[in-house]
Amino acid sequence: MAGKGRGRIRKRSDGKWMLYLPTAVCDDTHFPFTRNEQVKVTLQEDKSLRVESFTKFDDCPNCHGQGELQETDIRGVAEYKCKCGEEWRK
C-alpha cells in the first residue's frame, strides 16, 4: 500500500487551480475515487483540505425513498431523482 506521496497545487492561466496527486497514491487499491469523478472539496479550520465523494443517494422529500444522484454541476450542486418522479437539488 502506497498511501503517501508528494503532489502539487498549481494555478492555471485560465484561473483554475489544479491539484496533482502522485500516481503511486492514485493507483493504490484503497484509493476511493474513480477517473473523472467529481468530488466535494472543503477547506477545514486547521487549513487542511477534505476531499470526499458526493453522496450517491439522498432521501426523497416527497416519498422519503432513495433518490439517486443524476449529476453534479460545476458549483458542486448535486441533482437527484427518485423513482416516484421527484427531482431536487442539494
N, C-alpha and C positions, 0 to 999 in steps of 0.2 A: 504494500500500500504506500503510495507516494502522496500523502495528504498535504505536503508543503511545497512551496516553490516561490520564485520571485517573479512578480508580474509588474505591469507598468500602467500608469494612467497618463493619457495624452489628450490635449485639446486639438481637435482637427481644425483645418482652415475654415470650415463651414460653421464653426462654433460649437459643435457637438463634442462631448467628452467620451472617450473610449477607454474601457478597462480591459487590458490584455491579461489573460490568465495563462500560466505555464501549461504546456502540453502534458507534462507529467501529472499534473493535478486533474486536468480535464479528461484524460484517458484512463484515470483510475476507475475501477468498477464501482466505487462508492460515490462517484460524482453524481449529484442529484438532478442535473439538468440535461436536456437534450439539445441538439444543434438547432439554432434559430428560435428557441423557446423564449417567450417574453417573460421577464422576471420583474418582481417588485423590489426596488432598492430603497432603503430607508437609512438616513443618517441618524445614528444613535447619539445620545447625550455624551458618551465618552469618546466621540469623534471617530467611531468605527462605522463601517458600512455593514448593513444586514441585507443579504440577498436571499430572496425566497420565491418559490413558485406561486403563481396565482392559484387561488382555491379553485379546484375543478368543479365543485358543486356548492350550491348555496340554497337555503330554504326559500321556497316559493312564497311570496307574500299573499298569493291568492288561495292556494290549496294546501300550503305548508309541505308540499312534496319536495323532491330533489330537482332543482333546476341545474342544467348543465352549462358550463362555460362555453360560449359560442366564439367570442373573440375579445381581444383587448386592444383598445386604441392607443395611440402614441402617448397620451397623457396618463395611461395606466388605468383607465376606466374599463371595467370588465362588463361584458354583456352576457346575460344568462337567459336561457329559455327553458320552460318547463313543459312536460307532456300535456298539461292542461291548456297550453297555448299562451300562457302569461309570459311576457318578456320584461326584464328590468335591468337596470344598470347599477353598478356599485363601484 
